[in-house]
Amino acid sequence: MSDLRTIMERGVGGAAPPPDGFERMLRRRDRKQRNQRITAGLVGIAVFVAAVWIVTTSGPFDRALTPGGGGTATGPTVTEPTIAPEAAGIVGLPTPGAAPSTPEHGRLVLYLEGGVGPWTALWVYADGRLIWGDVGNLPAGAPTVGATGFVEQHLTPAGVGFLQTQVISTGLFEHDLPLLRGPGDPRFLTIQVRNGDRLVWLTWAVEENWRVPKDAPPATPEQASALEGIYALLADPSSWPANVWEDQDVETFVPSRYQVWLRDFPDQGPGPDVAVGARQWALLPTPAADILRLGTKVDRVNYELTTEETRALAEALNEAGLEPLAMPMGEAVLRYALEDPNEPGNSLFVFFGPVLPHGEAVSLGPG
């Protein structure tokens, strides 16, 4: 690891300060002030909710109650919430009033998702933003209050260039490249990197994965070793030299917009999607369908909404008695399922995905 760190430090150590350094410092100051205001507001809300609970339940002062039939009953067990009280039931959406992350748009330089170890999802932008998706491998210290499923840190221009160069230097990104893993190997890795003016992609997966054609070549031992090295580097920011960071503090990424899309497929096991038409739309509660149709139509079953419209849609689903699904990866992944009586064993799934700065909407986890 010490040799790797030495190589990294050579790659960024001689970088000159960027010409926009003062403006970046001002943006960093504004971000910290914004986060302080949000934190103060959340603390105030939590205190208020706790006070209401104490008054209405006589807790936590009455820790032991004696019921009429004898014996002792204990008071409620209080656990720390992982999201703001007013966002309860809408895990995956930012706290109401949270300022969207800025700038809204950005030029994607590097993307990785998958793993030959813990599953990782990250996006690096030319402006220095590093966004992580909550697929089980978030950086230490990631916020849990008002969690959206995505957090951000900030790299220097030299730090962005360093990560980009490390990936390109493998020689695997001169053109798009699908590579096959061995049969039965569950691991998956997809990487995009900007090489010149073009985003070049590489996907390494078994032939059953739809992203890789069945006639793709298998990865050579040298290619497999290089890809494992890229993953090991990008998935472990603690191994990066300190001078790649403009601001290593982990902040919640607050999207400006979301995309919501509908899919009808089996609840369990593999099976084909059912085309979503008027019959499937009719499964949605009327208020939810009305809000969804107010959005910008991306395709037949995909709509783009502001974050506030997205919140209103989630509230309409909650008020109809639906609850977000518990997901096996990513605690802040938001999706719902409505049983489809017309297709026994199928459900209409409503997926929520934030629009990231490069304009792509992302839904974490399976599906």
C-alpha positions as CSV (number, residue, x, y, z in Angstrom):
1,M,0.0,0.0,0.0
2,S,2.9,2.4,0.7
3,D,4.1,2.0,-2.9
4,L,0.7,2.7,-4.2
5,R,0.4,5.8,-2.1
6,T,3.8,7.0,-3.3
7,I,2.7,6.6,-6.9
8,M,-0.5,8.5,-6.2
9,E,1.3,11.4,-4.5
10,R,3.6,11.8,-7.5
11,G,0.5,12.0,-9.7
12,V,-0.9,15.0,-7.8
13,G,1.9,16.5,-5.8
14,G,3.1,19.0,-8.3
15,A,-0.3,20.3,-9.4
16,A,-0.6,24.1,-9.4
17,P,-3.6,25.8,-7.7
18,P,-6.6,26.0,-10.0
19,P,-7.4,29.5,-11.4
20,D,-10.9,29.3,-9.9
21,G,-9.6,28.4,-6.4
22,F,-11.2,31.4,-4.7
23,E,-14.6,30.7,-6.2
24,R,-14.3,27.0,-5.1
25,M,-13.5,28.2,-1.6
26,L,-16.6,30.4,-1.5
27,R,-18.8,27.5,-2.7
28,R,-17.3,25.2,0.0
29,R,-18.1,27.9,2.6
30,D,-21.6,28.2,1.3
31,R,-22.1,24.4,1.5
32,K,-20.9,24.3,5.1
33,Q,-23.2,27.1,6.1
34,R,-26.1,25.4,4.3
35,N,-25.4,22.1,6.1
36,Q,-25.2,23.9,9.4
37,R,-28.6,25.5,8.8
38,I,-30.1,22.2,7.9
39,T,-28.7,20.4,10.9
40,A,-29.9,23.2,13.2
41,G,-33.4,22.9,11.7
42,L,-33.5,19.1,12.1
43,V,-32.4,19.3,15.7
44,G,-35.2,21.8,16.4
45,I,-37.7,19.6,14.7
46,A,-36.5,16.6,16.7
47,V,-36.8,18.5,20.0
48,F,-40.3,19.7,19.1
49,V,-41.5,16.2,18.2
50,A,-39.9,14.7,21.3
51,A,-41.7,17.4,23.4
52,V,-45.1,16.5,21.8
53,W,-44.5,12.8,22.4
54,I,-43.6,13.4,26.1
55,V,-46.8,15.5,26.6
56,T,-49.1,13.1,24.8
57,T,-47.7,9.8,26.1
58,S,-46.5,10.9,29.6
59,G,-43.1,9.5,28.6
60,P,-40.3,9.2,29.1
61,F,-40.9,10.3,32.7
62,D,-43.4,7.4,33.5
63,R,-41.0,4.6,32.9
64,A,-42.9,2.1,35.0
65,L,-46.7,1.8,35.0
66,T,-48.8,-0.5,37.2
67,P,-51.8,-1.8,35.3
68,G,-55.1,-2.5,37.1
69,G,-54.6,-6.3,36.9
70,G,-51.3,-6.2,38.8
71,G,-47.8,-6.6,37.6
72,T,-45.5,-4.0,36.0
73,A,-45.5,-2.7,32.5
74,T,-42.6,-0.8,31.1
75,G,-42.8,2.4,29.0
76,P,-42.0,2.5,25.2
77,T,-38.5,1.8,24.0
78,V,-37.1,5.0,22.3
79,T,-34.8,4.4,19.4
80,E,-32.9,7.0,17.4
81,P,-34.6,7.8,14.1
82,T,-32.6,7.5,10.9
83,I,-34.5,10.1,9.1
84,A,-36.2,13.4,10.0
85,P,-39.5,12.9,11.8
86,E,-41.5,14.7,9.1
87,A,-40.0,12.5,6.4
88,A,-41.0,9.3,8.1
89,G,-42.3,6.8,5.6
90,I,-40.6,8.5,2.7
91,V,-37.1,7.2,3.1
92,G,-35.0,8.1,0.1
93,L,-36.3,11.7,-0.3
94,P,-34.5,14.7,1.1
95,T,-35.7,16.5,4.2
96,P,-38.4,19.0,3.3
97,G,-36.8,22.4,2.7
98,A,-33.3,21.0,2.1
99,A,-31.5,23.1,-0.4
100,P,-30.7,21.2,-3.6
101,S,-27.0,20.4,-4.2
102,T,-25.3,22.8,-6.6
103,P,-24.5,23.2,-9.4
104,E,-27.5,21.3,-10.7
105,H,-25.6,20.1,-13.8
106,G,-22.2,18.6,-14.3
107,R,-19.9,16.9,-16.8
108,L,-19.4,13.2,-15.9
109,V,-15.7,12.1,-15.9
110,L,-15.8,8.7,-14.3
111,Y,-18.4,6.1,-13.2
112,L,-18.1,2.8,-11.5
113,E,-20.7,0.3,-10.3
114,G,-20.4,-3.3,-9.1
115,G,-17.7,-5.0,-7.2
116,V,-15.1,-7.7,-6.9
117,G,-15.6,-6.9,-3.2
118,P,-18.3,-4.8,-1.5
119,W,-20.7,-3.4,-4.1
120,T,-19.9,0.1,-4.9
121,A,-21.5,2.9,-6.9
122,L,-19.7,6.3,-7.6
123,W,-19.8,9.2,-10.0
124,V,-17.0,11.7,-10.5
125,Y,-17.6,15.1,-12.2
126,A,-15.3,17.6,-13.8
127,D,-16.3,20.2,-11.1
128,G,-14.8,18.0,-8.4
129,R,-18.0,16.4,-7.1
130,L,-17.7,12.7,-6.1
131,I,-21.2,11.2,-5.5
132,W,-21.6,7.8,-3.8
133,G,-24.7,5.6,-4.0
134,D,-25.9,3.7,-1.0
135,V,-25.4,0.1,-2.1
136,G,-23.8,-0.9,1.1
137,N,-20.4,0.8,0.7
138,L,-20.8,4.5,1.7
139,P,-17.9,6.4,3.1
140,A,-17.6,6.5,6.9
141,G,-19.5,9.4,8.4
142,A,-22.3,9.4,5.8
143,P,-25.4,11.3,7.1
144,T,-28.4,9.3,8.0
145,V,-30.9,12.1,8.8
146,G,-32.7,13.1,5.7
147,A,-30.9,10.4,3.7
148,T,-31.5,10.3,0.0
149,G,-29.4,7.3,-0.8
150,F,-26.6,9.4,-2.2
151,V,-23.8,11.4,-0.6
152,E,-21.2,13.7,-2.0
153,Q,-17.6,14.7,-1.3
154,H,-15.4,17.2,-3.3
155,L,-12.1,16.6,-5.1
156,T,-9.6,19.1,-6.4
157,P,-9.2,19.4,-10.2
158,A,-5.9,17.4,-9.8
159,G,-7.7,14.8,-7.8
160,V,-10.3,14.3,-10.6
161,G,-7.5,14.1,-13.1
162,F,-5.6,11.6,-11.0
163,L,-8.5,9.1,-10.8
164,Q,-9.3,9.6,-14.5
165,T,-5.6,8.9,-15.4
166,Q,-5.4,5.8,-13.2
167,V,-8.3,4.3,-15.1
168,I,-7.2,5.2,-18.6
169,S,-3.6,4.1,-18.0
170,T,-4.8,0.5,-17.9
171,G,-5.2,0.6,-21.7
172,L,-8.7,-0.9,-21.5
173,F,-10.6,2.3,-22.4
174,E,-9.6,3.0,-26.0
175,H,-13.0,1.8,-27.1
176,D,-16.2,0.3,-25.6
177,L,-15.4,-3.2,-24.4
178,P,-17.7,-6.0,-23.1
179,L,-15.9,-8.8,-21.3
180,L,-17.2,-12.1,-20.0
181,R,-16.6,-13.6,-16.5
182,G,-16.5,-17.3,-16.0
183,P,-19.7,-19.2,-15.7
184,G,-21.4,-18.9,-12.3
185,D,-19.2,-16.0,-11.2
186,P,-21.7,-13.6,-9.6
187,R,-19.4,-10.6,-9.6
188,F,-20.2,-7.7,-11.9
189,L,-18.3,-4.5,-12.8
190,T,-19.1,-1.6,-15.1
191,I,-16.9,1.4,-15.6
192,Q,-17.2,4.6,-17.7
193,V,-14.4,7.1,-18.1
194,R,-14.0,10.2,-20.2
195,N,-11.2,9.6,-22.7
196,G,-10.9,12.8,-24.7
197,D,-14.4,14.0,-25.6
198,R,-16.0,10.6,-25.3
199,L,-17.3,8.5,-22.4
200,V,-15.9,5.0,-23.0
201,W,-17.5,2.1,-21.1
202,L,-16.4,-1.4,-20.1
203,T,-18.6,-4.0,-18.6
204,W,-17.4,-7.3,-17.1
205,A,-20.1,-9.8,-16.4
206,V,-21.4,-13.3,-17.0
207,E,-23.1,-13.9,-20.4
208,E,-26.5,-14.1,-18.7
209,N,-26.2,-10.4,-18.0
210,W,-28.0,-8.4,-20.6
211,R,-25.3,-5.7,-20.7
212,V,-22.8,-8.2,-22.2
213,P,-23.4,-9.9,-25.6
214,K,-23.0,-13.6,-25.6
215,D,-20.2,-13.5,-28.1
216,A,-18.1,-11.1,-26.0
217,P,-14.6,-12.3,-25.4
218,P,-13.6,-13.5,-21.9
219,A,-11.4,-11.3,-19.8
220,T,-7.7,-12.3,-20.0
221,P,-5.9,-12.8,-16.7
222,E,-4.1,-9.5,-17.3
223,Q,-7.4,-7.6,-18.0
224,A,-9.0,-9.2,-14.9
225,S,-6.0,-8.1,-12.8
226,A,-6.2,-4.6,-14.1
227,L,-10.0,-4.3,-13.4
228,E,-9.6,-5.7,-9.9
229,G,-6.9,-3.0,-9.3
230,I,-9.2,-0.2,-10.6
231,Y,-12.0,-1.4,-8.3
232,A,-9.6,-1.7,-5.3
233,L,-8.4,1.9,-5.9
234,L,-11.8,3.5,-6.5
235,A,-13.7,1.7,-3.8
236,D,-11.2,2.6,-1.0
237,P,-10.9,6.4,-0.8
238,S,-8.9,6.0,2.4
239,S,-6.0,4.9,0.1
240,W,-6.0,8.1,-1.9
241,P,-3.4,10.8,-1.0
242,A,-4.7,13.7,1.1
243,N,-4.1,16.3,-1.6
244,V,-6.8,14.9,-3.9
245,W,-9.4,16.3,-1.6
246,E,-10.9,19.8,-1.7
247,D,-13.4,18.8,1.0
248,Q,-13.5,15.3,2.4
249,D,-16.6,15.9,4.6
250,V,-19.5,13.6,3.6
251,E,-22.7,15.5,2.8
252,T,-26.1,14.4,1.7
253,F,-26.6,14.8,-2.1
254,V,-29.9,16.6,-2.5
255,P,-31.4,16.1,-6.0
256,S,-33.3,18.9,-7.9
257,R,-35.4,16.4,-9.8
258,Y,-36.4,12.8,-9.8
259,Q,-37.6,10.3,-12.4
260,V,-40.4,7.9,-11.5
261,W,-41.1,4.9,-13.7
262,L,-43.5,2.0,-13.7
263,R,-42.8,-1.7,-14.3
264,D,-45.0,-4.7,-14.0
265,F,-43.2,-8.0,-13.4
266,P,-43.2,-11.1,-11.1
267,D,-42.8,-10.7,-7.4
268,Q,-40.5,-13.6,-7.1
269,G,-38.0,-15.2,-9.5
270,P,-37.2,-14.5,-13.1
271,G,-39.9,-13.7,-15.6
272,P,-40.8,-11.3,-18.4
273,D,-42.0,-7.7,-17.8
274,V,-45.6,-7.1,-18.6
275,A,-46.2,-4.1,-20.8
276,V,-47.6,-1.2,-18.7
277,G,-50.8,0.1,-20.2
278,A,-54.1,1.6,-19.1
279,R,-54.9,-1.4,-17.0
280,Q,-51.7,-1.1,-15.0
281,W,-52.1,2.7,-14.6
282,A,-55.6,2.0,-13.1
283,L,-53.9,0.2,-10.2
284,L,-52.4,3.5,-9.0
285,P,-54.4,5.6,-6.5
286,T,-56.1,8.4,-8.5
287,P,-54.2,11.2,-6.7
288,A,-50.9,9.5,-7.3
289,A,-51.7,9.0,-11.0
290,D,-52.7,12.6,-11.4
291,I,-49.5,13.9,-9.8
292,L,-47.4,11.6,-12.0
293,R,-49.0,12.8,-15.2
294,L,-48.2,16.4,-14.2
295,G,-44.5,15.6,-14.7
296,T,-42.4,15.8,-17.9
297,K,-43.0,12.6,-19.9
298,V,-39.7,10.9,-20.6
299,D,-41.2,7.9,-22.3
300,R,-44.5,5.9,-22.1
301,V,-44.0,4.9,-18.4
302,N,-41.3,7.3,-17.2
303,Y,-41.9,10.8,-15.8
304,E,-39.6,13.5,-14.5
305,L,-40.8,15.5,-11.5
306,T,-39.4,18.2,-9.2
307,T,-38.4,16.9,-5.8
308,E,-41.5,18.5,-4.2
309,E,-43.7,16.9,-6.8
310,T,-42.0,13.6,-6.1
311,R,-42.6,14.0,-2.4
312,A,-46.3,14.7,-3.1
313,L,-46.5,11.5,-5.2
314,A,-44.9,9.5,-2.3
315,E,-47.3,11.0,0.2
316,A,-50.3,10.1,-2.1
317,L,-49.1,6.5,-2.2
318,N,-48.6,6.4,1.6
319,E,-52.0,7.9,2.2
320,A,-53.5,5.1,0.1
321,G,-52.1,2.6,2.6
322,L,-49.0,1.6,0.7
323,E,-45.6,1.4,2.3
324,P,-42.1,1.6,0.6
325,L,-40.5,-1.7,0.1
326,A,-37.6,-2.8,2.3
327,M,-34.6,-3.3,0.0
328,P,-31.7,-5.8,0.4
329,M,-29.2,-3.1,-0.5
330,G,-29.4,0.7,0.1
331,E,-31.5,1.7,3.0
332,A,-32.6,4.9,1.2
333,V,-34.0,3.3,-1.9
334,L,-37.6,4.3,-2.6
335,R,-40.0,2.1,-4.4
336,Y,-43.5,0.7,-4.0
337,A,-45.3,-2.4,-5.2
338,L,-49.1,-2.7,-6.0
339,E,-50.4,-6.2,-6.6
340,D,-51.7,-6.7,-10.1
341,P,-55.0,-8.8,-9.9
342,N,-55.0,-9.1,-13.7
343,E,-51.7,-10.9,-13.6
344,P,-51.6,-13.3,-10.6
345,G,-48.1,-13.3,-9.0
346,N,-47.2,-9.9,-10.6
347,S,-47.0,-6.5,-9.1
348,L,-46.8,-3.0,-10.6
349,F,-43.6,-1.5,-9.2
350,V,-43.2,2.3,-8.8
351,F,-39.5,3.2,-8.9
352,F,-38.1,6.6,-7.7
353,G,-34.6,7.6,-9.0
354,P,-32.8,11.0,-8.5
355,V,-31.5,12.7,-11.6
356,L,-27.8,13.1,-11.1
357,P,-25.8,16.1,-12.4
358,H,-25.1,14.5,-15.8
359,G,-28.8,14.1,-16.4
360,E,-29.2,10.4,-15.8
361,A,-31.8,9.1,-13.3
362,V,-30.5,6.3,-11.1
363,S,-32.4,3.7,-9.1
364,L,-30.2,1.8,-6.7
365,G,-30.6,-1.9,-5.9
366,P,-32.2,-4.7,-7.8
367,G,-34.7,-4.0,-10.5
